[in-house]
Amino acid sequence: MAALMAPPRDGLRRGVRLLVWCCLLLTLTGCSATQFIYNRVDVLVRWYLDDYVSLDRDQRVQFDERLDIFLEWHRREELPEYVVLLDDALTILDNGVSLDATRDMADRIELAAVRFQDPFLELLLSTGKDLRQEQRVEFIDNMMAKQEEFEADRLARSDDEYREDLEKRFDKQLSRYMGPLTSVQTDRITSGVADMTRLDRFWLEDRRVWIEALSDILLQAEDDWPDQVRALIVGREEALLPAYRQGIDHNGEVILQLSRDVLISRTDKQDRKLRSKLLALHDDLAALAAQGASALNHNSERVITPASG
């Protein structure tokens, strides 16, 4: 559930989606680490879940079975789509990183995120049905504790510190993928960040309201509580403050233009590294997808489509 605490999907405009995709690539790529990480993502998810709620043995077995089905579906259905996206990303680089192509890529990335989010939510809701009341209390308490940590850490920053953090993150992520940035590129990051609206206060306020609403649903535990959670998620966009929604849209466009400008200004050396990273990720994901197809052929009677609401 905590993974769904990001800004609502309709508010993740093109630039934000592009940045999320870049972050995903940066996280997975490098020294053929993609296959190593992906093949152990079940362990990472279980570790993450342990931060919020302690499952008993039977609950963990049930969760593991559902997670395995979800991951098999993702490997079979989604990884081939990611390979196509990477093929098209390389084509965009070949053709000069046009604005229309970049926007189209961002739209396709959002669709991929939605395809992931909806069945993953159903996995979490199925797990939630197994929880006892004291476990629900534990889950909410841990969610609120994380919220208070975020507030203490992020709201203490001055506006200058906030923008310095953003600049460092942009520089770290892009340079890891392209190599050291030029002064022109770092100046472009600085100017872009200066134009961004500070959103951490809005995000934390929205997150707290959302946790409180979720708490009421989970603790009252009415028969239709899963439907109430689904409705809560769907309604997040409409519940946003106008200033927050405008800030998300504005920052998304700034990020899109900033990222595109940095890509256009890449040096020959940066271009070689960028393509090498993309090709390595492409090959790793293609290999993982092939493993998924092979597993399906050897276990064709197993139903591996995740539950839907």
Secondary structure in CASP SS format (residue, H / E / C, confidence):
PFRMAT SS
TARGET T0000
AUTHOR 0000-0000-0000
METHOD secondary structure of the structure
MODEL  1
M C 1.00
A H 1.00
A H 1.00
L H 1.00
M C 1.00
A C 1.00
P C 1.00
P C 1.00
R H 1.00
D H 1.00
G H 1.00
L C 1.00
R C 1.00
R H 1.00
G H 1.00
V H 1.00
R H 1.00
L H 1.00
L H 1.00
V H 1.00
W H 1.00
C H 1.00
C H 1.00
L H 1.00
L H 1.00
L H 1.00
T H 1.00
L H 1.00
T C 1.00
G C 1.00
C C 1.00
S C 1.00
A H 1.00
T H 1.00
Q H 1.00
F H 1.00
I H 1.00
Y H 1.00
N C 1.00
R C 1.00
V H 1.00
D H 1.00
V H 1.00
L H 1.00
V H 1.00
R H 1.00
W H 1.00
Y H 1.00
L H 1.00
D H 1.00
D C 1.00
Y C 1.00
V C 1.00
S C 1.00
L C 1.00
D C 1.00
R H 1.00
D H 1.00
Q H 1.00
R H 1.00
V H 1.00
Q H 1.00
F H 1.00
D H 1.00
E H 1.00
R H 1.00
L H 1.00
D H 1.00
I H 1.00
F H 1.00
L H 1.00
E H 1.00
W H 1.00
H H 1.00
R H 1.00
R H 1.00
E H 1.00
E H 1.00
L H 1.00
P H 1.00
E H 1.00
Y H 1.00
V H 1.00
V H 1.00
L H 1.00
L H 1.00
D H 1.00
D H 1.00
A H 1.00
L H 1.00
T H 1.00
I H 1.00
L H 1.00
D H 1.00
N C 1.00
G C 1.00
V C 1.00
S C 1.00
L H 1.00
D H 1.00
A H 1.00
T H 1.00
R H 1.00
D H 1.00
M H 1.00
A H 1.00
D H 1.00
R H 1.00
I H 1.00
E H 1.00
L H 1.00
A H 1.00
A H 1.00
V H 1.00
R H 1.00
F H 1.00
Q H 1.00
D H 1.00
P H 1.00
F H 1.00
L H 1.00
E H 1.00
L H 1.00
L H 1.00
L H 1.00
S H 1.00
T H 1.00
G H 1.00
K H 1.00
D C 1.00
L C 1.00
R C 1.00
Q H 1.00
E H 1.00
Q H 1.00
R H 1.00
V H 1.00
E H 1.00
F H 1.00
I H 1.00
D H 1.00
N H 1.00
M H 1.00
M H 1.00
A H 1.00
K H 1.00
Q H 1.00
E H 1.00
E H 1.00
F H 1.00
E H 1.00
A H 1.00
D H 1.00
R H 1.00
L C 1.00
A C 1.00
R C 1.00
S C 1.00
D H 1.00
D H 1.00
E H 1.00
Y H 1.00
R H 1.00
E H 1.00
D H 1.00
L H 1.00
E H 1.00
K H 1.00
R H 1.00
F H 1.00
D H 1.00
K H 1.00
Q H 1.00
L H 1.00
S H 1.00
R H 1.00
Y H 1.00
M H 1.00
G C 1.00
P C 1.00
L C 1.00
T C 1.00
S H 1.00
V H 1.00
Q H 1.00
T H 1.00
D H 1.00
R H 1.00
I H 1.00
T H 1.00
S H 1.00
G H 1.00
V H 1.00
A H 1.00
D C 1.00
M C 1.00
T C 1.00
R C 1.00
L C 1.00
D H 1.00
R H 1.00
F H 1.00
W H 1.00
L H 1.00
E H 1.00
D H 1.00
R H 1.00
R H 1.00
V H 1.00
W H 1.00
I H 1.00
E H 1.00
A H 1.00
L H 1.00
S H 1.00
D H 1.00
I H 1.00
L H 1.00
L H 1.00
Q H 1.00
A C 1.00
E C 1.00
D C 1.00
D C 1.00
W H 1.00
P H 1.00
D H 1.00
Q H 1.00
V H 1.00
R H 1.00
A H 1.00
L H 1.00
I H 1.00
V H 1.00
G C 1.00
R H 1.00
E H 1.00
E H 1.00
A H 1.00
L C 1.00
L C 1.00
P H 1.00
A H 1.00
Y H 1.00
R H 1.00
Q H 1.00
G H 1.00
I H 1.00
D H 1.00
H H 1.00
N H 1.00
G H 1.00
E H 1.00
V H 1.00
I H 1.00
L H 1.00
Q H 1.00
L H 1.00
S H 1.00
R H 1.00
D H 1.00
V H 1.00
L H 1.00
I H 1.00
S C 1.00
R C 1.00
T C 1.00
D H 1.00
K H 1.00
Q H 1.00
D H 1.00
R H 1.00
K H 1.00
L H 1.00
R H 1.00
S H 1.00
K H 1.00
L H 1.00
L H 1.00
A H 1.00
L H 1.00
H H 1.00
D H 1.00
D H 1.00
L H 1.00
A H 1.00
A H 1.00
L H 1.00
A H 1.00
A H 1.00
Q H 1.00
G H 1.00
A H 1.00
S H 1.00
A H 1.00
L H 1.00
N H 1.00
H H 1.00
N C 1.00
S C 1.00
E C 1.00
R C 1.00
V C 1.00
I C 1.00
T C 1.00
P C 1.00
A C 1.00
S C 1.00
G C 1.00
END
